[in-house]
Amino acid sequence: MRLREIAGCLIGVALVLLAAVAWLIFIVLPLQEVLGLPEWVTLILVVIPASASAQIVIMRALERSQARMEAEGQIPIPTLAQQQLAVQLQYRLSAWTLATAILCGLLAYFIIPRIQYAMYMNPAIDHFFIPVDSLACTIPAGLLGAVVSSFALERRLRQVAGEDWLVVRTLLYAPLSYRIARTIGGFTLILSAVLTLLCIDCYTRVTHEGFFFNRFWSLRERFYSHDDVVDIGAIIRFKHAQTGNIKYKDDPYFMVRFRDGYEFSTVHTAHRYDPVSHQLVRWLSQRTKVPLREATLGVDW
């Protein structure tokens, strides 16, 4: 694939992502507030159209590149039957990987917090246990499921293609060679598996002694005593970077600052601003004698 074709494909995918962000901000989130939709429904309304659109953009780019390579004699011209078979298998593979990615993402959304509770929470000493934000787990888990399913489906595609498999395989992975495509798939498999494991290993435990943080890029817990807490804030307002106006946040959250400057935020957790996080900061305020205050991001926080 030429550099110009790659750039065009990347621009197309970027436009799809921008459209997905606009769809989320201006359509899906207002609907969520009006109708009270759960987060997993919001996820479906965003992921399915974005994934399908990106898949269409990529497939169109590959088809144009393949047609150019055939015209230039870089790959053998297949028969009409082989072309039709390759198109059928390509759409079957795309539909299967997309469906598997969505299914694995949804499973991760519901299952990973429960896995964290089972693996890391100690009910005897933990007053609070805060899992990672479930939405953060859906992308690597969905990608992992898509790659694994595509590898598993290849054997079935080989059986369907029969003697035409070598020609059909060239069409399926064009303009990349089969070896390069498998290498990229293996790298993606390892990367998505590592990111999924890091998501599972990201949590916060609160005991009578203090906080035990296990951040995303860390493989061990970091401890802070309750005596190290110097400030507890509910971030409900923010200062606009351009205008300087003070506005109320649509998605407030809590933050805890420790003596060395380290800050714990509920932003990327499963309990951003819900009854569990409210109960946590009230309990912490009583435990440390540090008052809980309303704060404005960019002004007094």
C-alpha positions as CSV (number, residue, x, y, z in Angstrom):
1,M,0.0,0.0,0.0
2,R,1.4,3.3,-1.0
3,L,2.0,6.1,1.4
4,R,-0.8,8.2,-0.2
5,E,-3.2,5.3,0.2
6,I,-2.2,4.8,3.8
7,A,-2.7,8.5,4.6
8,G,-6.1,8.5,2.9
9,C,-7.2,5.5,5.0
10,L,-5.9,7.1,8.2
11,I,-7.7,10.4,7.4
12,G,-10.9,8.4,6.8
13,V,-10.6,6.6,10.1
14,A,-9.9,9.9,11.9
15,L,-13.0,11.5,10.4
16,V,-15.0,8.5,11.6
17,L,-13.7,9.0,15.1
18,L,-14.4,12.7,15.0
19,A,-18.0,11.9,13.9
20,A,-18.3,9.4,16.7
21,V,-17.2,11.9,19.3
22,A,-19.7,14.5,17.9
23,W,-22.4,11.8,17.9
24,L,-21.6,11.0,21.6
25,I,-21.5,14.6,22.7
26,F,-24.5,16.1,20.9
27,I,-26.8,13.1,20.5
28,V,-26.0,10.2,22.8
29,L,-25.2,12.0,26.1
30,P,-28.3,14.2,25.9
31,L,-30.4,11.1,25.3
32,Q,-28.7,9.4,28.2
33,E,-29.7,12.3,30.5
34,V,-33.2,12.6,29.3
35,L,-34.0,8.9,29.1
36,G,-31.8,7.7,32.0
37,L,-30.0,5.2,29.8
38,P,-27.4,3.0,31.5
39,E,-23.7,3.3,30.5
40,W,-23.6,0.0,28.6
41,V,-26.5,1.1,26.3
42,T,-24.5,4.4,25.7
43,L,-21.5,2.3,24.8
44,I,-23.4,0.3,22.3
45,L,-24.9,3.4,20.6
46,V,-21.4,4.7,20.1
47,V,-19.2,1.7,19.5
48,I,-21.3,-0.2,16.9
49,P,-21.8,2.8,14.4
50,A,-18.1,3.9,14.9
51,S,-16.7,0.3,14.4
52,A,-18.9,-0.4,11.4
53,S,-18.0,2.9,9.7
54,A,-14.3,2.5,10.4
55,Q,-14.5,-1.1,9.0
56,I,-16.1,0.2,5.8
57,V,-13.5,2.9,5.4
58,I,-10.6,0.4,5.8
59,M,-12.2,-2.2,3.5
60,R,-12.8,0.4,0.7
61,A,-9.2,1.5,1.0
62,L,-8.0,-2.1,0.7
63,E,-10.2,-2.7,-2.3
64,R,-8.8,0.3,-4.1
65,S,-5.2,-0.7,-3.3
66,Q,-5.9,-4.3,-4.4
67,A,-7.3,-3.1,-7.7
68,R,-4.2,-0.9,-8.3
69,M,-1.9,-3.8,-7.5
70,E,-3.8,-6.1,-9.9
71,A,-3.6,-3.5,-12.6
72,E,0.2,-3.1,-12.1
73,G,0.7,-6.9,-12.1
74,Q,2.0,-7.0,-8.5
75,I,-0.5,-9.8,-7.6
76,P,-2.0,-12.5,-9.9
77,I,-5.4,-11.7,-11.3
78,P,-7.8,-14.2,-9.7
79,T,-10.8,-15.7,-11.4
80,L,-14.3,-14.2,-10.9
81,A,-15.3,-17.1,-8.7
82,Q,-12.2,-16.6,-6.5
83,Q,-12.9,-12.9,-6.2
84,Q,-16.5,-13.5,-5.2
85,L,-15.4,-16.1,-2.7
86,A,-12.9,-13.7,-1.2
87,V,-15.5,-11.0,-0.8
88,Q,-17.9,-13.3,0.9
89,L,-15.2,-14.6,3.3
90,Q,-14.0,-11.0,3.9
91,Y,-17.4,-9.8,5.0
92,R,-17.9,-12.9,7.0
93,L,-14.6,-12.4,8.8
94,S,-15.3,-8.7,9.3
95,A,-18.8,-9.3,10.7
96,W,-17.5,-12.1,13.0
97,T,-14.6,-10.0,14.4
98,L,-16.8,-6.9,14.9
99,A,-19.5,-8.9,16.7
100,T,-16.9,-10.6,18.9
101,A,-15.2,-7.3,19.8
102,I,-18.6,-5.8,20.9
103,L,-19.5,-8.9,22.9
104,C,-16.1,-9.1,24.6
105,G,-16.2,-5.4,25.4
106,L,-19.6,-5.7,27.0
107,L,-18.5,-8.8,28.9
108,A,-15.5,-6.9,30.2
109,Y,-17.7,-4.0,31.2
110,F,-19.7,-6.2,33.5
111,I,-17.2,-8.9,34.5
112,I,-13.9,-7.2,35.2
113,P,-15.1,-5.3,38.3
114,R,-16.4,-8.5,39.7
115,I,-13.0,-10.2,38.9
116,Q,-11.3,-7.4,40.8
117,Y,-13.5,-7.8,43.8
118,A,-12.9,-11.5,43.8
119,M,-9.1,-11.2,43.4
120,Y,-8.1,-8.2,45.4
121,M,-10.7,-7.3,47.9
122,N,-10.3,-8.5,51.5
123,P,-13.6,-8.1,53.2
124,A,-12.0,-8.5,56.6
125,I,-10.0,-5.3,56.4
126,D,-11.2,-3.3,53.4
127,H,-13.7,-0.6,54.2
128,F,-14.0,0.4,50.6
129,F,-12.9,-1.2,47.3
130,I,-12.9,0.9,44.2
131,P,-12.5,-0.9,40.8
132,V,-11.2,0.6,37.6
133,D,-13.7,2.4,35.3
134,S,-15.5,-0.3,33.4
135,L,-15.5,1.7,30.2
136,A,-11.7,1.8,30.2
137,C,-11.7,-2.0,30.0
138,T,-14.0,-2.4,27.0
139,I,-11.5,-1.2,24.3
140,P,-8.6,-3.6,25.1
141,A,-10.9,-6.5,25.9
142,G,-12.9,-5.9,22.7
143,L,-9.7,-5.7,20.6
144,L,-8.4,-8.9,22.3
145,G,-11.6,-10.7,21.5
146,A,-11.5,-9.5,17.9
147,V,-7.9,-10.7,17.3
148,V,-8.5,-14.1,18.9
149,S,-11.7,-14.7,17.0
150,S,-10.1,-13.8,13.7
151,F,-7.3,-16.3,14.3
152,A,-9.8,-18.9,15.3
153,L,-12.0,-18.3,12.2
154,E,-9.1,-18.6,9.8
155,R,-9.2,-22.4,10.0
156,R,-12.9,-22.4,9.0
157,L,-12.2,-20.0,6.1
158,R,-9.4,-22.3,4.9
159,Q,-11.9,-25.2,4.9
160,V,-14.5,-23.2,2.9
161,A,-11.9,-22.0,0.4
162,G,-10.5,-25.5,-0.2
163,E,-8.0,-25.6,-3.1
164,D,-8.4,-21.9,-3.7
165,W,-7.2,-20.9,-0.3
166,L,-3.7,-19.6,-1.4
167,V,-5.3,-17.2,-3.9
168,V,-8.2,-16.2,-1.6
169,R,-5.7,-15.7,1.3
170,T,-3.8,-13.2,-0.9
171,L,-7.0,-11.3,-1.6
172,L,-8.1,-11.4,2.1
173,Y,-4.9,-9.8,3.3
174,A,-4.0,-7.7,0.3
175,P,-2.1,-5.3,0.1
176,L,-0.2,-6.8,3.0
177,S,1.4,-10.1,2.8
178,Y,0.1,-13.0,4.9
179,R,3.2,-13.0,7.0
180,I,3.0,-9.3,7.8
181,A,-0.7,-9.5,8.5
182,R,-0.1,-12.3,11.0
183,T,2.8,-10.4,12.6
184,I,0.6,-7.4,13.1
185,G,-2.2,-9.6,14.5
186,G,0.2,-11.3,16.9
187,F,1.5,-7.9,18.1
188,T,-2.0,-6.6,18.6
189,L,-2.9,-9.8,20.5
190,I,0.0,-9.3,22.9
191,L,-0.7,-5.6,23.3
192,S,-4.4,-6.0,24.0
193,A,-3.8,-8.8,26.4
194,V,-1.3,-6.8,28.4
195,L,-3.6,-3.7,28.5
196,T,-6.5,-5.9,29.6
197,L,-4.4,-7.4,32.4
198,L,-3.3,-3.9,33.5
199,C,-6.9,-2.8,33.7
200,I,-7.7,-5.8,35.9
201,D,-4.7,-4.9,38.1
202,C,-5.8,-1.3,38.5
203,Y,-7.9,-0.6,41.7
204,T,-7.9,1.2,45.1
205,R,-8.4,-0.3,48.5
206,V,-9.2,1.8,51.6
207,T,-8.6,0.2,55.0
208,H,-8.5,1.5,58.6
209,E,-4.8,2.2,58.1
210,G,-5.0,4.1,54.8
211,F,-5.1,3.9,51.0
212,F,-3.6,1.1,48.9
213,F,-3.3,2.3,45.3
214,N,-2.5,0.0,42.4
215,R,-2.3,2.3,39.4
216,F,-2.6,1.3,35.7
217,W,1.1,1.2,34.9
218,S,2.1,-0.3,38.3
219,L,2.2,-3.9,39.3
220,R,2.3,-3.3,43.0
221,E,0.4,-1.4,45.6
222,R,1.3,2.1,46.9
223,F,0.3,2.9,50.4
224,Y,-0.7,6.2,51.9
225,S,-1.7,6.6,55.5
226,H,-4.8,8.5,56.5
227,D,-2.5,10.9,58.4
228,D,-1.1,11.9,55.0
229,V,-4.4,13.3,53.8
230,V,-4.3,17.1,53.6
231,D,-7.3,18.0,51.5
232,I,-10.6,16.5,50.3
233,G,-12.6,18.2,47.6
234,A,-15.7,17.7,45.5
235,I,-14.8,19.2,42.1
236,I,-18.1,20.6,41.0
237,R,-17.0,23.7,39.1
238,F,-14.1,24.5,36.7
239,K,-12.5,27.6,35.3
240,H,-12.8,27.9,31.5
241,A,-9.3,28.0,30.0
242,Q,-10.1,30.6,27.3
243,T,-12.8,32.8,28.9
244,G,-11.9,32.5,32.5
245,N,-15.5,32.0,33.4
246,I,-16.5,29.7,36.3
247,K,-18.9,27.0,35.2
248,Y,-20.5,24.0,36.9
249,K,-19.3,20.6,35.8
250,D,-21.7,18.2,34.2
251,D,-19.7,15.3,35.6
252,P,-18.3,16.2,39.0
253,Y,-16.0,14.0,40.9
254,F,-14.0,13.8,44.2
255,M,-10.3,14.3,44.8
256,V,-8.0,13.6,47.8
257,R,-4.6,15.3,48.1
258,F,-1.8,13.8,50.2
259,R,1.1,15.4,51.9
260,D,3.6,14.8,49.2
261,G,1.4,16.2,46.5
262,Y,0.0,12.9,45.2
263,E,-3.7,13.2,44.3
264,F,-6.3,10.5,44.1
265,S,-9.3,11.1,41.8
266,T,-12.5,9.2,41.3
267,V,-12.6,10.2,37.7
268,H,-11.3,6.9,36.2
269,T,-12.9,4.6,38.7
270,A,-16.2,2.7,38.8
271,H,-17.5,5.1,41.4
272,R,-16.9,8.6,40.0
273,Y,-19.7,10.5,41.8
274,D,-22.1,7.9,43.1
275,P,-23.3,6.9,46.6
276,V,-20.2,4.8,47.1
277,S,-17.8,7.7,46.5
278,H,-20.0,10.0,48.6
279,Q,-19.9,7.5,51.5
280,L,-16.1,7.2,51.1
281,V,-15.3,10.9,51.3
282,R,-17.6,11.4,54.2
283,W,-16.1,8.5,56.1
284,L,-12.6,9.8,55.2
285,S,-13.4,13.3,56.4
286,Q,-14.6,12.0,59.8
287,R,-11.6,9.7,60.0
288,T,-9.0,12.3,59.2
289,K,-10.7,15.4,60.6
290,V,-10.1,17.0,57.2
291,P,-13.3,18.9,56.0
292,L,-14.9,17.9,52.7
293,R,-15.2,21.1,50.7
294,E,-16.6,22.1,47.3
295,A,-13.8,23.1,44.9
296,T,-13.3,24.8,41.6
297,L,-10.8,23.2,39.3
298,G,-8.2,25.8,38.2
299,V,-9.0,28.2,41.1
300,D,-8.8,26.6,44.5
301,W,-7.8,23.1,43.3
